[in-house]
């Protein structure tokens, strides 16, 4: 039986605008209604007790009625908060507010729709936010070419502990290692940077070069030993952390595989499923692809093949792919067509 990607649901979340980002809640989150609108957010109760949330990318300029448009959302990890508090918070990035003249990040409470905290400091649009697995650190990146790291205390007070300026162009994406306090960022300068804290200060430990155009997104595998990057050059690269002779890591990374020739346009997003090892991509050709690694391939020279491909998964560019963290094979996608699609990926492997 051939691997399949079957459409389960299609949601018209934002029919008048683009849907830029979709994210699964990391833990069950019970909402008072099936759908709640929060300043451009659509929050929908999904399957297996989780919630899929999407963010509307509004192309209009901010106005008094619309003080800022959300660009991306991310759920707070559940590890540091006991149920039922787990998964109730979203961090959102916003465009410039006409009220304050600043670029804002907002922490939202979904049980009682309200803004809990506003973070300011970036000098241009904030493009991406990411919680560390512990929930105590938050990374943000911006068109101002910087990456900021914020520390969050038990009282939900936020303090910027580091501003990193390792990129020479807009920073598009940040992602944390799944188990370590190790951060990666992607940029218009075609590079990926890896950061780690040393002597109470954050620094760039490695710069990964190989893409020939903008790097749009990044995703670690389940154990964090490999990192996938996708780019405007229509390729996906797999990077592996280098090991020394005694088996320890030395902080450097190398490209061990390039997936090229599979995408005809920009690859906007990549997501590594931590339950199955499948790799999904979102592409500007309206397609969604799932790649599987050959079981017999070597760690230093892995081989990935297309396992499933839906050529017209959406009617316009696919912007984001997100694997459900609890149910293997459940995939969410969103698009410029304003829709969210929920898929079931089945593999015989």
C-alpha positions in Angstrom: 0.0 0.0 0.0 1.4 3.4 -1.0 1.9 6.2 1.5 -1.0 8.6 1.4 -1.9 12.2 2.5 -5.6 12.3 2.9 -7.6 15.5 3.4 -9.8 15.3 6.5 -11.1 18.9 6.9 -10.9 22.2 5.1 -11.6 25.3 7.2 -12.3 28.7 5.7 -10.6 30.5 8.5 -9.8 33.9 6.9 -11.7 34.1 3.6 -10.8 37.8 3.0 -7.1 37.5 3.7 -4.1 35.3 3.7 -3.5 32.7 6.4 0.1 33.0 7.3 0.6 30.6 10.2 -0.9 27.6 11.9 0.0 25.9 15.2 -1.3 23.1 17.3 -1.7 23.5 21.1 0.9 21.3 22.9 -1.8 20.2 25.4 -5.6 19.9 25.6 -7.2 23.3 25.8 -10.9 23.6 26.4 -12.4 26.7 25.0 -15.9 28.1 25.8 -16.8 28.0 22.1 -15.6 26.2 19.0 -14.2 29.4 17.6 -12.9 32.6 19.1 -11.7 35.7 17.3 -8.9 37.6 18.9 -7.5 40.5 16.9 -7.2 38.6 13.7 -6.7 35.1 15.3 -8.9 32.2 14.6 -8.8 29.5 17.3 -10.6 26.3 16.4 -11.1 23.2 18.5 -9.4 20.3 16.7 -9.3 16.6 17.2 -7.7 14.5 20.0 -8.4 17.3 22.5 -6.0 19.8 20.9 -6.5 23.2 19.4 -5.3 24.4 16.0 -4.8 28.1 15.8 -4.1 30.3 12.7 -2.9 33.8 12.2 -4.3 36.2 9.6 -1.8 38.1 7.5 -3.7 41.3 6.7 -2.2 43.4 3.8 -3.9 46.6 4.9 -2.0 49.3 6.7 -2.8 49.7 10.4 -5.6 52.0 11.3 -7.4 53.2 14.4 -9.8 50.3 14.1 -7.0 47.9 13.4 -4.0 48.9 15.5 -1.7 46.1 14.4 -1.9 42.9 12.3 -0.7 39.6 13.7 2.0 38.0 11.7 2.8 34.8 13.7 1.6 33.0 16.8 3.1 30.4 19.0 1.8 28.4 22.0 3.5 28.4 25.4 4.9 25.0 26.1 3.1 23.0 28.8 6.1 21.8 30.8 6.2 24.8 33.2 2.5 25.1 33.7 0.2 22.5 35.3 -3.2 21.7 33.7 -5.6 23.3 33.0 -3.3 26.4 32.6 -1.1 24.6 30.1 -1.6 25.7 26.5 -3.7 28.7 27.4 -1.2 31.3 26.3 -0.2 32.5 22.9 2.7 34.7 22.0 1.9 36.9 18.9 4.0 39.1 16.7 2.4 42.3 15.4 3.2 45.0 12.9 3.7 48.6 13.9 1.1 50.0 16.2 -0.3 53.4 15.2 -1.0 54.1 18.9 2.5 53.7 20.3 4.6 53.9 17.1 6.4 50.7 18.2 6.7 47.1 17.0 4.9 44.9 19.6 4.8 41.3 20.8 1.7 40.4 22.9 1.0 37.5 25.3 -2.6 36.5 25.1 -4.8 34.6 27.5 -7.3 32.4 25.5 -9.5 31.4 28.5 -10.3 35.0 29.1 -9.6 36.8 25.9 -7.2 39.6 26.9 -3.6 40.8 26.4 -1.4 39.9 29.3 1.8 41.5 28.3 3.2 43.8 25.6 6.9 43.6 24.7 8.6 46.4 22.8 12.1 47.0 21.6 12.5 45.8 18.0 13.0 48.6 15.5 11.0 46.9 12.7 8.4 44.3 12.1 8.8 41.2 14.4 8.7 38.2 12.1 8.8 35.2 14.4 8.7 34.1 18.1 9.6 30.9 19.8 9.4 29.6 23.4 12.3 27.4 24.7 11.1 24.0 25.8 11.4 25.1 29.5 9.0 28.0 28.9 11.5 30.3 30.6 13.1 31.8 27.5 11.5 33.4 24.5 13.3 34.2 21.3 12.1 36.9 18.8 13.5 38.0 15.4 12.8 41.0 13.2 13.3 42.9 10.0 15.8 45.0 12.0 18.2 42.1 11.5 18.4 41.1 15.2 17.5 38.2 17.4 16.4 39.0 21.0 16.3 36.5 23.8 13.9 37.3 26.7 13.8 35.7 30.1 10.5 35.0 31.8 10.2 34.7 35.6 7.5 33.1 37.8 5.6 36.3 37.9 5.4 36.5 34.1 7.8 39.4 34.0 9.9 39.6 30.8 13.5 40.8 30.6 15.6 41.0 27.5 18.9 39.2 28.3 20.6 39.3 24.9 20.4 41.1 21.6 22.2 39.2 18.8 23.2 40.8 15.6 24.8 37.9 13.6 22.7 38.4 10.5 23.2 41.1 7.8 19.6 41.0 6.5 16.0 40.5 7.9 15.7 37.5 10.2 12.8 35.4 9.1 12.6 32.5 11.6 13.8 31.3 15.0 13.5 27.8 16.5 14.7 26.2 19.7 16.4 22.8 20.1 13.8 20.3 21.4 15.7 19.5 24.7 18.6 22.0 25.0 18.8 25.8 25.3 20.2 26.0 21.8 18.6 28.5 19.3 18.7 28.6 15.5 17.7 31.5 13.2 17.2 31.9 9.4 17.6 35.1 7.4 17.4 36.9 4.1 21.2 36.8 4.1 20.9 33.1 3.0 22.4 31.9 6.3 21.4 30.0 9.4 22.9 30.9 12.8 23.2 28.7 15.9 23.3 30.4 19.3 24.2 29.1 22.7 24.7 30.7 26.1 28.3 30.9 27.3 29.4 32.5 30.6 26.0 34.2 31.1 26.0 35.7 27.6 24.5 34.4 24.4 26.7 34.1 21.3 26.7 32.8 17.8 28.4 29.4 17.9 28.0 28.4 14.2 27.0 30.0 10.9 25.6 27.5 8.3 26.1 28.5 4.7 24.9 26.7 1.6 21.6 28.1 0.5 21.8 30.6 -2.4 18.7 32.6 -1.5 16.5 33.5 1.5 16.2 30.8 4.2 12.5 30.9 5.2 12.1 28.3 8.0 13.9 25.7 10.2 12.9 22.6 12.0 14.9 20.3 14.4 14.4 16.5 14.4 13.1 14.8 17.6 16.5 14.5 19.3 17.9 17.8 18.0 20.9 16.2 16.3 19.7 17.4 12.8 18.2 20.6 11.5 16.2 21.1 8.3 16.2 24.4 6.5 14.1 25.5 3.5 14.8 28.3 1.1 13.8 30.5 -1.8 16.3 28.5 -3.8 13.7 25.7 -3.9 15.7 23.3 -1.8 15.7 21.8 1.7 19.0 21.1 3.4 19.6 18.7 6.3 22.3 19.8 8.7 23.9 17.5 11.3 25.8 18.5 14.5 29.4 17.4 14.2 30.9 14.9 16.6 34.5 14.6 17.8 36.4 11.4 18.0 35.2 10.6 21.5 31.5 11.1 20.4 31.0 14.5 22.0 29.7 17.5 19.9 32.0 20.4 19.2 29.3 23.0 18.3 29.8 22.9 14.5 27.3 21.7 12.0 27.6 20.4 8.4 25.2 19.8 5.5 24.7 16.1 5.0 21.9 16.2 2.5 20.2 18.5 0.0 16.7 17.9 -1.3 16.6 19.6 -4.7 14.5 19.1 -7.8 11.4 18.3 -5.8 9.9 21.9 -5.6 9.3 24.2 -8.5 9.0 27.3 -6.4 10.0 28.8 -3.0 9.8 26.4 -0.1 8.2 28.5 2.7 8.1 26.1 5.6 9.5 22.8 6.7 8.3 20.7 9.7 9.9 17.5 11.1 7.5 15.2 12.8 8.9 14.1 16.2 6.6 11.1 16.3 7.3 9.5 12.9 10.4 11.2 11.5 8.5 12.4 8.4 9.5 15.7 6.9 6.7 18.0 5.5 7.2 21.1 3.3 5.0 24.0 2.3 5.6 25.4 -1.2 4.8 28.4 -3.4 3.6 25.9 -6.1 0.5 25.3 -3.9 1.7 21.8 -3.0 2.4 19.9 0.2 5.0 17.2 0.2 6.0 14.6 2.8 9.5 13.1 2.7 10.7 9.9 4.3 14.3 8.9 5.1 15.5 5.6 3.7 15.9 3.2 6.6 19.2 1.9 5.1 20.8 5.3 4.5 23.9 6.3 6.5 23.8 9.0 9.2 26.5 11.0 7.4 24.8 10.6 4.0 21.0 10.3 4.6 18.7 9.7 1.6 15.2 11.3 1.6 12.5 10.5 -0.9 9.0 12.0 -1.5 6.6 9.7 0.2 3.4 11.7 -0.5 2.6 14.7 -2.6 -0.6 16.7 -3.1 0.1 19.0 -6.0 -2.9 21.4 -5.4 -3.3 21.1 -1.6 -4.5 24.8 -1.7 -5.5 27.1 -4.5 -2.6 29.5 -3.7 0.8 29.5 -2.0 1.1 27.1 1.0 2.7 29.1 3.8 2.9 26.7 6.8 2.9 23.1 7.7 2.5 21.8 11.3 2.5 18.2 12.7 0.2 17.5 15.6 2.5 16.8 18.6 0.2 14.1 20.0 -1.3 12.2 17.1 1.1 10.7 14.6 0.4 11.6 11.0 -2.0 14.5 11.7 -0.9 17.5 9.7 -2.2 21.1 9.4 -1.5 23.4 6.5 -2.5 27.0 5.7 -2.4 29.2 2.6 -2.7 32.5 0.9 -6.2 31.3 0.0 -7.2 31.9 3.6 -7.9 28.3 4.4 -6.6 25.7 6.9 -6.5 22.1 5.8 -6.2 19.1 8.1 -4.6 16.0 6.6 -3.9 12.4 7.7 -0.5 11.0 6.6 -0.4 7.2 6.4 2.8 5.3 5.8 3.5 1.6 5.5 7.1 2.2 6.6 
